[in-house]
Amino acid sequence: MAKLKNEAQLLKKAIEVAENYAVNRGYSGFSATNSAKDKIECIYRLLVNDQLLQPLALDQENGVNMKHKLALWIARQLPQDHPLLK
């Protein structure tokens, strides 16, 4: 698994976009007390459930791989000239 350039910023953007997607789907939103780990897992499972994201193998489902998968997902959604992709 090769680390992406700007992976932390891509993950932050992915969480932001996915949270808006979840709210538009009817989810009430995350509270301030939800940990980042819980948000990432919830977002990952939502996107996999909606078939917007290819699921990881069961033995590979951990926080690091979920973060990487979300960063890859948002990198593919952004336009080619987006500053985070440079």
Backbone as a chain_set.jsonl record, in Angstrom:
{"seq": "MAKLKNEAQLLKKAIEVAENYAVNRGYSGFSATNSAKDKIECIYRLLVNDQLLQPLALDQENGVNMKHKLALWIARQLPQDHPLLK", "coords": {"N": [[0.853, -1.176, 0.0], [0.892, 1.943, -1.095], [1.635, 5.114, 0.138], [-0.336, 7.98, -0.307], [0.284, 11.198, -1.75], [-0.343, 13.989, 0.214], [-2.156, 12.607, 1.833], [-3.364, 12.828, 4.378], [-4.782, 15.24, 4.205], [-6.454, 14.592, 2.091], [-7.961, 12.572, 3.298], [-9.29, 14.058, 5.25], [-10.872, 15.677, 3.6], [-12.388, 13.66, 2.389], [-13.865, 12.695, 4.559], [-15.385, 14.95, 5.134], [-16.91, 15.254, 2.743], [-18.218, 12.772, 2.652], [-19.668, 12.84, 5.032], [-21.557, 14.817, 4.428], [-22.849, 13.469, 2.369], [-23.943, 11.328, 3.821], [-25.748, 12.68, 5.493], [-27.477, 13.695, 3.566], [-28.592, 11.326, 2.781], [-30.191, 10.769, 4.88], [-29.157, 10.289, 7.367], [-28.69, 11.307, 10.713], [-26.439, 12.708, 11.387], [-23.121, 13.266, 12.722], [-22.136, 13.448, 16.113], [-20.395, 15.765, 18.247], [-19.024, 14.286, 20.034], [-18.353, 11.896, 18.876], [-15.729, 9.757, 17.992], [-12.886, 10.106, 15.788], [-12.109, 7.699, 14.712], [-14.454, 6.171, 14.877], [-16.114, 7.669, 13.167], [-14.772, 7.329, 10.716], [-14.975, 4.547, 10.342], [-17.774, 4.244, 10.22], [-18.415, 5.832, 7.984], [-16.931, 4.499, 6.011], [-18.248, 1.978, 5.999], [-20.819, 2.773, 5.208], [-20.346, 3.757, 2.591], [-19.406, 1.435, 1.372], [-21.655, -0.182, 1.647], [-23.432, 1.199, -0.005], [-22.285, 0.677, -2.375], [-20.336, 2.374, -3.399], [-17.774, 2.174, -2.882], [-15.17, -0.155, -3.049], [-15.112, -3.022, -1.064], [-12.792, -3.823, 1.577], [-10.741, -6.734, 2.121], [-11.795, -9.06, 4.616], [-9.839, -9.654, 6.568], [-8.26, -7.462, 6.318], [-9.563, -5.259, 7.212], [-9.08, -2.579, 8.954], [-8.295, 0.377, 10.85], [-6.233, 1.892, 9.584], [-6.16, 0.926, 6.926], [-8.791, 1.505, 6.169], [-8.772, 4.294, 6.283], [-6.917, 4.835, 4.256], [-8.275, 3.777, 2.052], [-10.509, 5.472, 1.934], [-9.207, 7.881, 1.346], [-8.193, 7.272, -1.196], [-10.625, 6.965, -2.533], [-11.752, 9.581, -2.468], [-9.809, 10.927, -3.882], [-10.212, 9.99, -6.425], [-12.655, 11.122, -6.951], [-12.299, 13.845, -7.054], [-11.642, 16.681, -9.208], [-9.113, 16.631, -11.812], [-7.383, 18.842, -11.656], [-7.409, 19.672, -9.028], [-6.12, 21.155, -6.04], [-5.257, 19.37, -3.977], [-4.427, 17.125, -5.266], [-2.055, 17.652, -6.439]], "CA": [[0.0, 0.0, 0.0], [1.696, 3.155, -1.223], [1.005, 6.283, 0.737], [-0.651, 9.047, -1.249], [0.72, 12.537, -1.412], [-1.432, 14.727, 0.872], [-3.17, 11.634, 2.264], [-4.101, 13.33, 5.542], [-5.731, 16.246, 3.735], [-7.457, 13.877, 1.3], [-8.845, 11.903, 4.25], [-10.136, 15.094, 5.845], [-11.852, 16.045, 2.571], [-13.278, 12.508, 2.224], [-14.785, 12.677, 5.703], [-16.301, 16.077, 4.948], [-17.826, 14.936, 1.638], [-19.017, 11.602, 3.033], [-20.629, 13.27, 6.058], [-22.65, 15.476, 3.708], [-23.566, 12.401, 1.673], [-24.718, 10.593, 4.825], [-26.859, 13.541, 5.917], [-28.435, 13.722, 2.449], [-29.258, 10.018, 2.763], [-31.12, 10.694, 5.992], [-28.457, 10.087, 8.639], [-28.858, 12.512, 11.52], [-25.156, 13.402, 11.513], [-22.229, 12.852, 13.795], [-22.064, 14.389, 17.222], [-19.034, 16.205, 18.552], [-18.38, 13.288, 20.898], [-17.925, 10.745, 18.092], [-14.294, 9.767, 17.709], [-12.533, 10.062, 14.365], [-12.094, 6.284, 14.35], [-15.85, 5.769, 14.662], [-16.587, 8.337, 11.958], [-14.15, 6.695, 9.557], [-15.566, 3.225, 10.154], [-19.168, 4.422, 9.807], [-18.403, 6.33, 6.607], [-16.446, 3.406, 5.168], [-19.3, 0.974, 5.862], [-21.896, 3.363, 4.417], [-19.941, 3.793, 1.186], [-19.364, 0.045, 0.892], [-23.045, -0.622, 1.566], [-24.029, 1.851, -1.177], [-21.459, 0.233, -3.497], [-19.524, 3.468, -3.908], [-16.419, 1.836, -2.485], [-14.883, -1.593, -3.048], [-14.779, -3.404, 0.316], [-11.518, -4.46, 1.89], [-10.846, -8.117, 2.585], [-12.146, -9.061, 6.043], [-8.648, -9.615, 7.413], [-7.594, -6.182, 6.093], [-10.391, -4.176, 7.741], [-8.58, -1.9, 10.142], [-8.37, 1.827, 10.704], [-5.257, 2.41, 8.624], [-6.605, 0.581, 5.58], [-10.022, 2.248, 5.886], [-8.373, 5.673, 5.989], [-6.286, 4.842, 2.937], [-9.328, 3.521, 1.07], [-11.29, 6.705, 1.816], [-8.37, 8.861, 0.649], [-8.205, 6.872, -2.606], [-11.967, 7.23, -3.048], [-11.95, 11.013, -2.718], [-8.85, 11.331, -4.922], [-10.841, 9.669, -7.706], [-13.833, 11.962, -7.119], [-11.9, 15.232, -7.261], [-11.161, 16.984, -10.561], [-7.67, 16.436, -11.99], [-6.611, 20.042, -11.32], [-7.63, 20.032, -7.625], [-4.83, 21.364, -5.357], [-4.83, 18.235, -3.155], [-3.872, 16.078, -6.127], [-0.783, 18.106, -7.01]], "C": [[0.897, 1.237, 0.0], [0.929, 4.343, -0.647], [0.801, 7.357, -0.336], [-0.029, 10.357, -0.785], [-0.502, 13.282, -0.863], [-2.529, 13.793, 1.395], [-3.993, 12.143, 3.447], [-5.154, 14.355, 5.123], [-6.826, 15.604, 2.884], [-8.455, 13.167, 2.215], [-9.8, 12.896, 4.89], [-11.246, 15.509, 4.868], [-12.865, 14.917, 2.374], [-14.3, 12.446, 3.349], [-15.829, 13.775, 5.547], [-17.357, 15.759, 3.878], [-18.762, 13.798, 2.03], [-20.021, 11.942, 4.125], [-21.819, 13.957, 5.397], [-23.495, 14.453, 2.962], [-24.469, 11.646, 2.651], [-25.932, 11.397, 5.283], [-27.919, 13.604, 4.819], [-29.189, 12.408, 2.319], [-30.207, 9.838, 3.944], [-30.47, 10.424, 7.34], [-28.506, 11.391, 9.421], [-27.566, 13.298, 11.708], [-24.358, 12.883, 12.682], [-22.245, 13.9, 14.889], [-20.605, 14.738, 17.477], [-18.296, 15.173, 19.402], [-17.965, 12.027, 20.152], [-16.434, 10.853, 17.799], [-14.061, 9.7, 16.206], [-12.543, 8.622, 13.872], [-13.507, 5.792, 14.042], [-16.433, 6.399, 13.405], [-16.063, 7.633, 10.716], [-14.779, 5.341, 9.291], [-17.008, 3.326, 9.664], [-19.249, 4.873, 8.348], [-17.974, 5.238, 5.649], [-17.567, 2.394, 4.926], [-20.494, 1.502, 5.058], [-21.549, 3.338, 2.928], [-19.84, 2.393, 0.592], [-20.784, -0.47, 0.701], [-23.738, -0.05, 0.325], [-23.266, 1.544, -2.462], [-20.736, 1.386, -4.186], [-18.045, 3.201, -3.665], [-16.271, 0.332, -2.484], [-14.49, -1.998, -1.625], [-13.385, -4.016, 0.424], [-11.772, -5.921, 2.229], [-11.071, -8.087, 4.095], [-10.929, -8.988, 6.949], [-7.865, -8.305, 7.258], [-8.392, -4.999, 6.647], [-9.811, -3.667, 9.053], [-8.56, -0.404, 9.842], [-7.447, 2.393, 9.645], [-5.719, 2.145, 7.191], [-7.897, 1.305, 5.204], [-9.705, 3.699, 5.543], [-7.791, 5.777, 4.589], [-7.34, 4.677, 1.837], [-10.186, 4.77, 0.854], [-10.507, 7.79, 1.086], [-8.315, 8.545, -0.848], [-9.544, 7.207, -3.259], [-12.132, 8.708, -3.393], [-10.99, 11.507, -3.793], [-9.433, 11.059, -6.305], [-12.045, 10.559, -7.989], [-13.483, 13.407, -7.455], [-11.476, 15.464, -8.709], [-9.63, 16.9, -10.625], [-6.838, 17.649, -11.542], [-6.81, 20.496, -9.867], [-6.279, 20.15, -6.909], [-4.356, 20.169, -4.516], [-4.203, 17.113, -3.984], [-2.524, 16.463, -6.728], [0.355, 17.877, -6.061]], "O": [[1.574, 1.528, 0.987], [-0.257, 4.538, -0.916], [1.68, 7.597, -1.165], [0.157, 10.59, 0.409], [-1.585, 13.197, -1.442], [-3.704, 14.159, 1.397], [-5.2, 11.907, 3.504], [-6.279, 14.341, 5.624], [-7.984, 16.016, 2.941], [-9.655, 13.161, 1.94], [-10.986, 12.608, 5.053], [-12.402, 15.672, 5.258], [-14.058, 15.173, 2.21], [-15.475, 12.171, 3.107], [-17.014, 13.556, 5.797], [-18.55, 15.973, 4.092], [-19.963, 13.858, 1.766], [-21.119, 11.386, 4.142], [-22.965, 13.703, 5.767], [-24.72, 14.562, 2.928], [-25.625, 11.36, 2.339], [-27.022, 10.846, 5.439], [-29.116, 13.572, 5.104], [-30.306, 12.381, 1.803], [-30.947, 8.856, 3.999], [-31.163, 10.339, 8.353], [-28.375, 12.467, 8.839], [-27.604, 14.447, 12.148], [-24.869, 12.147, 13.527], [-22.356, 15.095, 14.618], [-19.699, 14.075, 16.973], [-17.067, 15.195, 19.475], [-17.293, 11.169, 20.725], [-15.942, 11.911, 17.406], [-14.939, 9.286, 15.45], [-12.941, 8.356, 12.738], [-13.724, 5.082, 13.06], [-17.163, 5.744, 12.661], [-16.814, 7.372, 9.776], [-15.085, 5.013, 8.144], [-17.416, 2.569, 8.784], [-20.055, 4.356, 7.575], [-18.58, 5.063, 4.592], [-17.811, 1.997, 3.787], [-21.11, 0.747, 4.306], [-22.372, 2.942, 2.103], [-20.162, 2.195, -0.579], [-21.079, -1.124, -0.299], [-24.535, -0.734, -0.317], [-23.576, 2.096, -3.518], [-20.549, 1.376, -5.402], [-17.178, 3.909, -4.177], [-17.137, -0.384, -1.98], [-13.611, -1.369, -1.037], [-12.88, -4.636, -0.512], [-12.889, -6.299, 2.583], [-10.588, -7.182, 4.776], [-10.972, -8.332, 7.99], [-6.907, -8.07, 7.994], [-7.941, -3.857, 6.558], [-10.025, -4.249, 10.116], [-8.784, 0.015, 8.707], [-7.839, 3.282, 8.888], [-5.672, 3.037, 6.344], [-8.079, 1.679, 4.045], [-10.295, 4.269, 4.625], [-8.125, 6.688, 3.831], [-7.293, 5.362, 0.815], [-10.547, 5.088, -0.279], [-11.079, 8.54, 0.294], [-8.384, 9.455, -1.675], [-9.59, 7.674, -4.397], [-12.597, 9.048, -4.481], [-11.329, 12.422, -4.544], [-9.179, 11.808, -7.248], [-12.42, 10.734, -9.149], [-14.281, 14.114, -8.072], [-11.002, 14.539, -9.368], [-8.945, 17.077, -9.617], [-5.703, 17.484, -11.094], [-6.412, 21.607, -9.517], [-5.386, 19.336, -7.144], [-3.149, 19.982, -4.363], [-3.521, 16.246, -3.437], [-1.921, 15.671, -7.452], [1.499, 18.201, -6.38]]}, "num_chains": 1, "name": "protein.A"}
